[in-house]
């Protein structure tokens, strides 16, 4: 095992790497624009598992047929409080971007509106989407199933996805929103993949090997199963996400999908569900929310996402972002290929 090094690069250099690699992988310009912005924002906020590392995964998915890099989403007005977006096998981010105006307009009219994205390739951190809602004054909630990487509580076979859940609450004083975004597995699979790249051991309680035995070896975990957070509680929440962002919106559950090129009998795309609440319609008490946040901080705790948001502000002020040295070298080689 070695200690990973994190040199800094400018946002301009990172943007050029992202545009070059995504374009070479065949992604259409609208996809390149939104995917690049997403990855740079994540890298800037030191969300390493969902930052520029995703260039490798997205390029591979495009080559293996897991995503249609030229697909344009079809957006439809499905009901008073529902927007549907068929990503047509393309990346979910473009479907979200092109649905956002209709979603927020409906939320202002009804108080609560949903965006159901189907047939999408989803790679990104969900905080990026719900924080865009918060920036417009909405409370956002998002969820998506992933491929089956996680054993349900009491089991040893990967059946559930890492199934992230994200929430964002706008703050009226201009402070960053109160946000959280976490996998319902003990850790995001991307974190395990990064530790496998650097040879770092996993904490105990994260995973099982292929024989169902507890392991701290990242490679063994990738070939076995991750565990849910909080035992049976995380398993139940994960199952709820499977249902809400799967069968409820007419989509498949995670176990019915597989990474591109691994199982021709299962599709590589799935669904995503995003909810937007208008606090004005609900009559939200923002002062009460701020009092709660003050009480939390007063106990010595910090709010979720504060570390990420602080890192993002520091990176933006410096005009640079940190990136793991081995990954940077690999991305430069990929851009030159």
Secondary structure as the mmCIF struct_conf table of DSSP 4:
data_model
#
loop_
_struct_conf.conf_type_id
_struct_conf.id
_struct_conf.beg_label_comp_id
_struct_conf.beg_label_asym_id
_struct_conf.beg_label_seq_id
_struct_conf.end_label_comp_id
_struct_conf.end_label_asym_id
_struct_conf.end_label_seq_id
STRN STRN1 UNK A 6 UNK A 10
HELX_RH_AL_P HELX_RH_AL_P1 UNK A 11 UNK A 24
TURN_TY1_P TURN_TY1_P1 UNK A 25 UNK A 26
HELX_RH_AL_P HELX_RH_AL_P2 UNK A 29 UNK A 44
TURN_TY1_P TURN_TY1_P2 UNK A 45 UNK A 46
HELX_RH_3T_P HELX_RH_3T_P1 UNK A 48 UNK A 50
TURN_TY1_P TURN_TY1_P3 UNK A 51 UNK A 53
HELX_RH_AL_P HELX_RH_AL_P3 UNK A 54 UNK A 64
TURN_TY1_P TURN_TY1_P4 UNK A 65 UNK A 65
BEND BEND1 UNK A 66 UNK A 67
TURN_TY1_P TURN_TY1_P5 UNK A 69 UNK A 70
STRN STRN2 UNK A 74 UNK A 79
TURN_TY1_P TURN_TY1_P6 UNK A 80 UNK A 81
STRN STRN3 UNK A 82 UNK A 86
TURN_TY1_P TURN_TY1_P7 UNK A 88 UNK A 89
BEND BEND2 UNK A 90 UNK A 90
STRN STRN4 UNK A 91 UNK A 91
HELX_RH_AL_P HELX_RH_AL_P4 UNK A 92 UNK A 110
BEND BEND3 UNK A 111 UNK A 111
STRN STRN5 UNK A 112 UNK A 120
STRN STRN6 UNK A 121 UNK A 121
BEND BEND4 UNK A 124 UNK A 124
TURN_TY1_P TURN_TY1_P8 UNK A 126 UNK A 126
HELX_RH_AL_P HELX_RH_AL_P5 UNK A 127 UNK A 135
TURN_TY1_P TURN_TY1_P9 UNK A 136 UNK A 137
STRN STRN7 UNK A 138 UNK A 144
BEND BEND5 UNK A 147 UNK A 148
STRN STRN8 UNK A 150 UNK A 151
HELX_LH_PP_P HELX_LH_PP_P1 UNK A 152 UNK A 152
TURN_TY1_P TURN_TY1_P10 UNK A 153 UNK A 154
BEND BEND6 UNK A 157 UNK A 157
STRN STRN9 UNK A 158 UNK A 160
STRN STRN10 UNK A 165 UNK A 169
TURN_TY1_P TURN_TY1_P11 UNK A 172 UNK A 173
BEND BEND7 UNK A 174 UNK A 174
HELX_LH_PP_P HELX_LH_PP_P2 UNK A 175 UNK A 177
STRN STRN11 UNK A 178 UNK A 182
BEND BEND8 UNK A 184 UNK A 184
STRN STRN12 UNK A 185 UNK A 185
BEND BEND9 UNK A 186 UNK A 187
HELX_RH_AL_P HELX_RH_AL_P6 UNK A 189 UNK A 198
TURN_TY1_P TURN_TY1_P12 UNK A 199 UNK A 199
HELX_LH_PP_P HELX_LH_PP_P3 UNK A 200 UNK A 203
TURN_TY1_P TURN_TY1_P13 UNK A 204 UNK A 205
BEND BEND10 UNK A 206 UNK A 206
STRN STRN13 UNK A 207 UNK A 208
TURN_TY1_P TURN_TY1_P14 UNK A 210 UNK A 211
BEND BEND11 UNK A 212 UNK A 212
STRN STRN14 UNK A 214 UNK A 215
HELX_RH_AL_P HELX_RH_AL_P7 UNK A 218 UNK A 222
TURN_TY1_P TURN_TY1_P15 UNK A 223 UNK A 223
BEND BEND12 UNK A 224 UNK A 224
STRN STRN15 UNK A 225 UNK A 227
STRN STRN16 UNK A 228 UNK A 228
TURN_TY1_P TURN_TY1_P16 UNK A 229 UNK A 231
HELX_RH_AL_P HELX_RH_AL_P8 UNK A 232 UNK A 244
TURN_TY1_P TURN_TY1_P17 UNK A 245 UNK A 246
HELX_RH_3T_P HELX_RH_3T_P2 UNK A 247 UNK A 249
TURN_TY1_P TURN_TY1_P18 UNK A 250 UNK A 250
HELX_RH_3T_P HELX_RH_3T_P3 UNK A 254 UNK A 256
STRN STRN17 UNK A 257 UNK A 257
TURN_TY1_P TURN_TY1_P19 UNK A 260 UNK A 262
TURN_TY1_P TURN_TY1_P20 UNK A 264 UNK A 265
BEND BEND13 UNK A 266 UNK A 266
STRN STRN18 UNK A 267 UNK A 267
BEND BEND14 UNK A 268 UNK A 268
STRN STRN19 UNK A 270 UNK A 278
HELX_RH_AL_P HELX_RH_AL_P9 UNK A 279 UNK A 282
TURN_TY1_P TURN_TY1_P21 UNK A 283 UNK A 283
HELX_RH_AL_P HELX_RH_AL_P10 UNK A 286 UNK A 298
TURN_TY1_P TURN_TY1_P22 UNK A 299 UNK A 300
TURN_TY1_P TURN_TY1_P23 UNK A 304 UNK A 305
HELX_RH_AL_P HELX_RH_AL_P11 UNK A 306 UNK A 318
TURN_TY1_P TURN_TY1_P24 UNK A 319 UNK A 319
STRN STRN20 UNK A 320 UNK A 324
HELX_RH_AL_P HELX_RH_AL_P12 UNK A 325 UNK A 336
#
